[in-house]
Amino acid sequence: MQQGRDLSPRETSVVRLVARGMTNAQIARELGLRETTVKGYLERIFLKTGVDSRTSLGVWWTRREKGAG
């Protein structure tokens, strides 16, 4: 599996908002979720992408988006 390839649509939404610099609380409000739910999504996203921090996730997403366009 290519890392990050199997993100769900909701996980992708969370990643996009993390890359914009939003906090878990802000993401939760934006997506109508609980903050603990956002944390759970992030844990799964970190496993799927192989990154271990929000900063690394933002960099990973930015590179992925530049490569796709």
TANOR-V205886 format. One record per residue. N is the residue number from 0. RES is the residue in three letters. PSI is psi in whole degrees, 0 to 359 (NA if undefined). NEAR is the number of other ideal C-beta (glycine too) atoms within 8 Angstrom. Layout:
N,RES,PSI,NEAR ; N,RES,PSI,NEAR
//
This chain:
0,MET,132,4 ; 1,GLN,132,4 ; 2,GLN,131,7 ; 3,GLY,352,10 ; 4,ARG,327,6 ; 5,ASP,31,6 ; 6,LEU,137,11 ; 7,SER,165,6 ; 8,PRO,320,6 ; 9,ARG,317,8 ; 10,GLU,320,12 ; 11,THR,319,9 ; 12,SER,317,9 ; 13,VAL,314,14 ; 14,VAL,315,12 ; 15,ARG,319,9 ; 16,LEU,324,12 ; 17,VAL,316,14 ; 18,ALA,335,10 ; 19,ARG,359,6 ; 20,GLY,13,5 ; 21,MET,146,8 ; 22,THR,168,5 ; 23,ASN,319,9 ; 24,ALA,318,7 ; 25,GLN,318,9 ; 26,ILE,316,14 ; 27,ALA,314,13 ; 28,ARG,315,7 ; 29,GLU,320,8 ; 30,LEU,0,11 ; 31,GLY,37,5 ; 32,LEU,170,8 ; 33,ARG,152,6 ; 34,GLU,324,9 ; 35,THR,328,6 ; 36,THR,318,9 ; 37,VAL,317,14 ; 38,LYS,319,9 ; 39,GLY,317,8 ; 40,TYR,315,11 ; 41,LEU,321,13 ; 42,GLU,314,8 ; 43,ARG,322,9 ; 44,ILE,317,13 ; 45,PHE,317,11 ; 46,LEU,316,7 ; 47,LYS,325,11 ; 48,THR,342,11 ; 49,GLY,14,7 ; 50,VAL,164,8 ; 51,ASP,15,4 ; 52,SER,161,6 ; 53,ARG,320,7 ; 54,THR,312,6 ; 55,SER,323,9 ; 56,LEU,318,16 ; 57,GLY,318,11 ; 58,VAL,315,8 ; 59,TRP,313,11 ; 60,TRP,315,12 ; 61,THR,314,9 ; 62,ARG,319,8 ; 63,ARG,317,9 ; 64,GLU,320,8 ; 65,LYS,323,7 ; 66,GLY,332,6 ; 67,ALA,337,5 ; 68,GLY,NA,4
//
